Amino acid sequence: MKKIDDMRHGRHCVFLMHVHLWSPSYFAGSCGGTPLETIKQYIQDQETPH
C-alpha cells in the first residue's frame, strides 16, 4: 500500500520524467530527384511541433 500511496502523492515524478519510449536515433533514406529545397522544407516541417 505504501508504494501506491507514494505514487498518488507524486514521489515518483522525477523517475518518470527520465523514461523514454524510444532511444535517440536518425533516419537515412533516398530522395531520388527531389529538389534540395523541397527536402529542406520537409525537414523543417518535421521539427515544428503541431
PDB file with one MODEL, atoms N, CA, C and O in Angstrom:
MODEL        1
ATOM      1  N   MET A   1       0.826  -1.199   0.000  1.00  0.00           N
ATOM      2  CA  MET A   1       0.000   0.000   0.000  1.00  0.00           C
ATOM      3  C   MET A   1       0.870   1.262   0.000  1.00  0.00           C
ATOM      4  O   MET A   1       0.483   2.285  -0.564  1.00  0.00           O
ATOM      5  N   LYS A   2       2.034   1.186   0.628  1.00  0.00           N
ATOM      6  CA  LYS A   2       2.921   2.345   0.704  1.00  0.00           C
ATOM      7  C   LYS A   2       3.339   2.808  -0.691  1.00  0.00           C
ATOM      8  O   LYS A   2       3.344   4.009  -0.963  1.00  0.00           O
ATOM      9  N   LYS A   3       3.690   1.869  -1.582  1.00  0.00           N
ATOM     10  CA  LYS A   3       4.137   2.230  -2.927  1.00  0.00           C
ATOM     11  C   LYS A   3       3.031   2.951  -3.698  1.00  0.00           C
ATOM     12  O   LYS A   3       3.296   3.956  -4.357  1.00  0.00           O
ATOM     13  N   ILE A   4       1.817   2.459  -3.624  1.00  0.00           N
ATOM     14  CA  ILE A   4       0.686   3.101  -4.300  1.00  0.00           C
ATOM     15  C   ILE A   4       0.460   4.493  -3.731  1.00  0.00           C
ATOM     16  O   ILE A   4       0.205   5.437  -4.479  1.00  0.00           O
ATOM     17  N   ASP A   5       0.553   4.626  -2.417  1.00  0.00           N
ATOM     18  CA  ASP A   5       0.368   5.921  -1.777  1.00  0.00           C
ATOM     19  C   ASP A   5       1.453   6.903  -2.227  1.00  0.00           C
ATOM     20  O   ASP A   5       1.164   8.077  -2.461  1.00  0.00           O
ATOM     21  N   ASP A   6       2.703   6.430  -2.351  1.00  0.00           N
ATOM     22  CA  ASP A   6       3.792   7.286  -2.831  1.00  0.00           C
ATOM     23  C   ASP A   6       3.497   7.801  -4.235  1.00  0.00           C
ATOM     24  O   ASP A   6       3.714   8.978  -4.522  1.00  0.00           O
ATOM     25  N   MET A   7       3.009   6.933  -5.105  1.00  0.00           N
ATOM     26  CA  MET A   7       2.730   7.327  -6.485  1.00  0.00           C
ATOM     27  C   MET A   7       1.597   8.344  -6.554  1.00  0.00           C
ATOM     28  O   MET A   7       1.634   9.259  -7.377  1.00  0.00           O
ATOM     29  N   ARG A   8       0.616   8.195  -5.719  1.00  0.00           N
ATOM     30  CA  ARG A   8      -0.503   9.146  -5.700  1.00  0.00           C
ATOM     31  C   ARG A   8      -0.045  10.540  -5.294  1.00  0.00           C
ATOM     32  O   ARG A   8      -0.626  11.539  -5.717  1.00  0.00           O
ATOM     33  N   HIS A   9       0.985  10.600  -4.483  1.00  0.00           N
ATOM     34  CA  HIS A   9       1.459  11.893  -3.989  1.00  0.00           C
ATOM     35  C   HIS A   9       2.617  12.444  -4.815  1.00  0.00           C
ATOM     36  O   HIS A   9       3.235  13.431  -4.415  1.00  0.00           O
ATOM     37  N   GLY A  10       2.927  11.828  -5.964  1.00  0.00           N
ATOM     38  CA  GLY A  10       3.925  12.367  -6.875  1.00  0.00           C
ATOM     39  C   GLY A  10       5.365  12.140  -6.494  1.00  0.00           C
ATOM     40  O   GLY A  10       6.246  12.848  -6.982  1.00  0.00           O
ATOM     41  N   ARG A  11       5.632  11.181  -5.644  1.00  0.00           N
ATOM     42  CA  ARG A  11       7.018  10.965  -5.226  1.00  0.00           C
ATOM     43  C   ARG A  11       7.841  10.240  -6.280  1.00  0.00           C
ATOM     44  O   ARG A  11       9.054  10.107  -6.117  1.00  0.00           O
ATOM     45  N   HIS A  12       7.227   9.774  -7.343  1.00  0.00           N
ATOM     46  CA  HIS A  12       7.951   9.100  -8.414  1.00  0.00           C
ATOM     47  C   HIS A  12       8.056   9.977  -9.662  1.00  0.00           C
ATOM     48  O   HIS A  12       8.480   9.487 -10.709  1.00  0.00           O
ATOM     49  N   CYS A  13       7.692  11.228  -9.584  1.00  0.00           N
ATOM     50  CA  CYS A  13       7.704  12.109 -10.756  1.00  0.00           C
ATOM     51  C   CYS A  13       9.096  12.270 -11.352  1.00  0.00           C
ATOM     52  O   CYS A  13       9.236  12.295 -12.575  1.00  0.00           O
ATOM     53  N   VAL A  14      10.117  12.380 -10.528  1.00  0.00           N
ATOM     54  CA  VAL A  14      11.476  12.570 -11.030  1.00  0.00           C
ATOM     55  C   VAL A  14      11.876  11.383 -11.888  1.00  0.00           C
ATOM     56  O   VAL A  14      12.472  11.564 -12.950  1.00  0.00           O
ATOM     57  N   PHE A  15      11.561  10.175 -11.449  1.00  0.00           N
ATOM     58  CA  PHE A  15      11.881   8.976 -12.224  1.00  0.00           C
ATOM     59  C   PHE A  15      11.113   8.962 -13.536  1.00  0.00           C
ATOM     60  O   PHE A  15      11.695   8.678 -14.583  1.00  0.00           O
ATOM     61  N   LEU A  16       9.843   9.257 -13.506  1.00  0.00           N
ATOM     62  CA  LEU A  16       9.016   9.183 -14.701  1.00  0.00           C
ATOM     63  C   LEU A  16       9.414  10.218 -15.743  1.00  0.00           C
ATOM     64  O   LEU A  16       9.189  10.004 -16.934  1.00  0.00           O
ATOM     65  N   MET A  17       9.995  11.324 -15.328  1.00  0.00           N
ATOM     66  CA  MET A  17      10.409  12.351 -16.275  1.00  0.00           C
ATOM     67  C   MET A  17      11.589  11.888 -17.130  1.00  0.00           C
ATOM     68  O   MET A  17      11.826  12.442 -18.203  1.00  0.00           O
ATOM     69  N   HIS A  18      12.332  10.876 -16.666  1.00  0.00           N
ATOM     70  CA  HIS A  18      13.522  10.416 -17.376  1.00  0.00           C
ATOM     71  C   HIS A  18      13.281   9.146 -18.180  1.00  0.00           C
ATOM     72  O   HIS A  18      14.230   8.584 -18.727  1.00  0.00           O
ATOM     73  N   VAL A  19      12.062   8.685 -18.266  1.00  0.00           N
ATOM     74  CA  VAL A  19      11.744   7.485 -19.029  1.00  0.00           C
ATOM     75  C   VAL A  19      11.507   7.876 -20.486  1.00  0.00           C
ATOM     76  O   VAL A  19      10.761   8.813 -20.766  1.00  0.00           O
ATOM     77  N   HIS A  20      12.137   7.165 -21.403  1.00  0.00           N
ATOM     78  CA  HIS A  20      11.980   7.422 -22.832  1.00  0.00           C
ATOM     79  C   HIS A  20      11.400   6.186 -23.495  1.00  0.00           C
ATOM     80  O   HIS A  20      11.795   5.065 -23.174  1.00  0.00           O
ATOM     81  N   LEU A  21      10.470   6.381 -24.414  1.00  0.00           N
ATOM     82  CA  LEU A  21       9.906   5.250 -25.138  1.00  0.00           C
ATOM     83  C   LEU A  21      10.803   4.835 -26.293  1.00  0.00           C
ATOM     84  O   LEU A  21      10.801   3.667 -26.683  1.00  0.00           O
ATOM     85  N   TRP A  22      11.570   5.766 -26.845  1.00  0.00           N
ATOM     86  CA  TRP A  22      12.464   5.472 -27.964  1.00  0.00           C
ATOM     87  C   TRP A  22      13.844   6.014 -27.640  1.00  0.00           C
ATOM     88  O   TRP A  22      13.983   7.025 -26.951  1.00  0.00           O
ATOM     89  N   SER A  23      14.856   5.333 -28.141  1.00  0.00           N
ATOM     90  CA  SER A  23      16.211   5.845 -27.981  1.00  0.00           C
ATOM     91  C   SER A  23      16.473   6.894 -29.063  1.00  0.00           C
ATOM     92  O   SER A  23      15.849   6.865 -30.124  1.00  0.00           O
ATOM     93  N   PRO A  24      17.396   7.821 -28.793  1.00  0.00           N
ATOM     94  CA  PRO A  24      17.727   8.804 -29.827  1.00  0.00           C
ATOM     95  C   PRO A  24      18.246   8.082 -31.079  1.00  0.00           C
ATOM     96  O   PRO A  24      19.076   7.179 -30.970  1.00  0.00           O
ATOM     97  N   SER A  25      17.777   8.461 -32.233  1.00  0.00           N
ATOM     98  CA  SER A  25      18.197   7.803 -33.463  1.00  0.00           C
ATOM     99  C   SER A  25      18.028   8.756 -34.639  1.00  0.00           C
ATOM    100  O   SER A  25      17.634   9.909 -34.461  1.00  0.00           O
ATOM    101  N   TYR A  26      18.323   8.280 -35.820  1.00  0.00           N
ATOM    102  CA  TYR A  26      18.146   9.090 -37.013  1.00  0.00           C
ATOM    103  C   TYR A  26      17.681   8.199 -38.150  1.00  0.00           C
ATOM    104  O   TYR A  26      17.762   6.974 -38.063  1.00  0.00           O
ATOM    105  N   PHE A  27      17.197   8.813 -39.211  1.00  0.00           N
ATOM    106  CA  PHE A  27      16.732   8.083 -40.391  1.00  0.00           C
ATOM    107  C   PHE A  27      17.527   8.554 -41.596  1.00  0.00           C
ATOM    108  O   PHE A  27      17.726   9.753 -41.789  1.00  0.00           O
ATOM    109  N   ALA A  28      17.973   7.618 -42.396  1.00  0.00           N
ATOM    110  CA  ALA A  28      18.647   7.953 -43.651  1.00  0.00           C
ATOM    111  C   ALA A  28      17.880   7.285 -44.782  1.00  0.00           C
ATOM    112  O   ALA A  28      17.562   6.099 -44.706  1.00  0.00           O
ATOM    113  N   GLY A  29      17.585   8.039 -45.818  1.00  0.00           N
ATOM    114  CA  GLY A  29      16.843   7.469 -46.937  1.00  0.00           C
ATOM    115  C   GLY A  29      17.196   8.175 -48.232  1.00  0.00           C
ATOM    116  O   GLY A  29      17.893   9.190 -48.228  1.00  0.00           O
ATOM    117  N   SER A  30      16.719   7.638 -49.325  1.00  0.00           N
ATOM    118  CA  SER A  30      16.959   8.205 -50.645  1.00  0.00           C
ATOM    119  C   SER A  30      15.776   9.082 -51.050  1.00  0.00           C
ATOM    120  O   SER A  30      14.625   8.748 -50.771  1.00  0.00           O
ATOM    121  N   CYS A  31      16.064  10.192 -51.703  1.00  0.00           N
ATOM    122  CA  CYS A  31      15.015  11.122 -52.121  1.00  0.00           C
ATOM    123  C   CYS A  31      14.879  11.197 -53.635  1.00  0.00           C
ATOM    124  O   CYS A  31      14.090  11.998 -54.135  1.00  0.00           O
ATOM    125  N   GLY A  32      15.617  10.393 -54.370  1.00  0.00           N
ATOM    126  CA  GLY A  32      15.521  10.404 -55.831  1.00  0.00           C
ATOM    127  C   GLY A  32      15.884  11.758 -56.400  1.00  0.00           C
ATOM    128  O   GLY A  32      16.918  12.323 -56.042  1.00  0.00           O
ATOM    129  N   GLY A  33      15.048  12.290 -57.285  1.00  0.00           N
ATOM    130  CA  GLY A  33      15.328  13.567 -57.938  1.00  0.00           C
ATOM    131  C   GLY A  33      14.630  14.740 -57.289  1.00  0.00           C
ATOM    132  O   GLY A  33      14.444  15.777 -57.926  1.00  0.00           O
ATOM    133  N   THR A  34      14.241  14.600 -56.033  1.00  0.00           N
ATOM    134  CA  THR A  34      13.538  15.686 -55.343  1.00  0.00           C
ATOM    135  C   THR A  34      14.475  16.880 -55.152  1.00  0.00           C
ATOM    136  O   THR A  34      15.614  16.697 -54.722  1.00  0.00           O
ATOM    137  N   PRO A  35      14.024  18.087 -55.459  1.00  0.00           N
ATOM    138  CA  PRO A  35      14.871  19.276 -55.271  1.00  0.00           C
ATOM    139  C   PRO A  35      15.287  19.442 -53.808  1.00  0.00           C
ATOM    140  O   PRO A  35      14.510  19.154 -52.897  1.00  0.00           O
ATOM    141  N   LEU A  36      16.507  19.902 -53.595  1.00  0.00           N
ATOM    142  CA  LEU A  36      17.055  20.079 -52.257  1.00  0.00           C
ATOM    143  C   LEU A  36      16.189  21.001 -51.400  1.00  0.00           C
ATOM    144  O   LEU A  36      16.018  20.738 -50.210  1.00  0.00           O
ATOM    145  N   GLU A  37      15.645  22.063 -51.966  1.00  0.00           N
ATOM    146  CA  GLU A  37      14.798  22.990 -51.204  1.00  0.00           C
ATOM    147  C   GLU A  37      13.545  22.289 -50.675  1.00  0.00           C
ATOM    148  O   GLU A  37      13.099  22.584 -49.566  1.00  0.00           O
ATOM    149  N   THR A  38      12.979  21.375 -51.444  1.00  0.00           N
ATOM    150  CA  THR A  38      11.798  20.621 -51.004  1.00  0.00           C
ATOM    151  C   THR A  38      12.150  19.738 -49.815  1.00  0.00           C
ATOM    152  O   THR A  38      11.374  19.632 -48.866  1.00  0.00           O
ATOM    153  N   ILE A  39      13.315  19.109 -49.865  1.00  0.00           N
ATOM    154  CA  ILE A  39      13.766  18.250 -48.763  1.00  0.00           C
ATOM    155  C   ILE A  39      14.009  19.084 -47.515  1.00  0.00           C
ATOM    156  O   ILE A  39      13.611  18.686 -46.420  1.00  0.00           O
ATOM    157  N   LYS A  40      14.665  20.248 -47.665  1.00  0.00           N
ATOM    158  CA  LYS A  40      14.913  21.131 -46.519  1.00  0.00           C
ATOM    159  C   LYS A  40      13.601  21.573 -45.876  1.00  0.00           C
ATOM    160  O   LYS A  40      13.485  21.592 -44.650  1.00  0.00           O
ATOM    161  N   GLN A  41      12.621  21.925 -46.693  1.00  0.00           N
ATOM    162  CA  GLN A  41      11.321  22.354 -46.169  1.00  0.00           C
ATOM    163  C   GLN A  41      10.642  21.214 -45.417  1.00  0.00           C
ATOM    164  O   GLN A  41      10.041  21.434 -44.366  1.00  0.00           O
ATOM    165  N   TYR A  42      10.734  20.003 -45.950  1.00  0.00           N
ATOM    166  CA  TYR A  42      10.145  18.832 -45.292  1.00  0.00           C
ATOM    167  C   TYR A  42      10.780  18.619 -43.918  1.00  0.00           C
ATOM    168  O   TYR A  42      10.078  18.365 -42.940  1.00  0.00           O
ATOM    169  N   ILE A  43      12.112  18.724 -43.845  1.00  0.00           N
ATOM    170  CA  ILE A  43      12.813  18.538 -42.569  1.00  0.00           C
ATOM    171  C   ILE A  43      12.399  19.620 -41.579  1.00  0.00           C
ATOM    172  O   ILE A  43      12.147  19.320 -40.411  1.00  0.00           O
ATOM    173  N   GLN A  44      12.325  20.862 -42.021  1.00  0.00           N
ATOM    174  CA  GLN A  44      11.909  21.955 -41.131  1.00  0.00           C
ATOM    175  C   GLN A  44      10.488  21.731 -40.623  1.00  0.00           C
ATOM    176  O   GLN A  44      10.197  22.007 -39.459  1.00  0.00           O
ATOM    177  N   ASP A  45       9.611  21.237 -41.475  1.00  0.00           N
ATOM    178  CA  ASP A  45       8.229  20.961 -41.066  1.00  0.00           C
ATOM    179  C   ASP A  45       8.171  19.853 -40.021  1.00  0.00           C
ATOM    180  O   ASP A  45       7.299  19.872 -39.153  1.00  0.00           O
ATOM    181  N   GLN A  46       9.081  18.891 -40.089  1.00  0.00           N
ATOM    182  CA  GLN A  46       9.106  17.789 -39.131  1.00  0.00           C
ATOM    183  C   GLN A  46       9.575  18.260 -37.763  1.00  0.00           C
ATOM    184  O   GLN A  46       9.167  17.697 -36.747  1.00  0.00           O
ATOM    185  N   GLU A  47      10.419  19.276 -37.716  1.00  0.00           N
ATOM    186  CA  GLU A  47      10.953  19.790 -36.455  1.00  0.00           C
ATOM    187  C   GLU A  47       9.979  20.718 -35.746  1.00  0.00           C
ATOM    188  O   GLU A  47      10.152  20.990 -34.558  1.00  0.00           O
ATOM    189  N   THR A  48       8.967  21.207 -36.439  1.00  0.00           N
ATOM    190  CA  THR A  48       7.996  22.133 -35.865  1.00  0.00           C
ATOM    191  C   THR A  48       6.888  21.358 -35.163  1.00  0.00           C
ATOM    192  O   THR A  48       6.240  20.521 -35.792  1.00  0.00           O
ATOM    193  N   PRO A  49       6.649  21.616 -33.861  1.00  0.00           N
ATOM    194  CA  PRO A  49       5.549  20.923 -33.176  1.00  0.00           C
ATOM    195  C   PRO A  49       4.192  21.336 -33.745  1.00  0.00           C
ATOM    196  O   PRO A  49       3.975  22.499 -34.085  1.00  0.00           O
ATOM    197  N   HIS A  50       3.303  20.384 -33.840  1.00  0.00           N
ATOM    198  CA  HIS A  50       1.966  20.656 -34.390  1.00  0.00           C
ATOM    199  C   HIS A  50       0.947  20.697 -33.287  1.00  0.00           C
ATOM    200  O   HIS A  50      -0.237  20.914 -33.549  1.00  0.00           O
TER     201      HIS A  50
ENDMDL
END
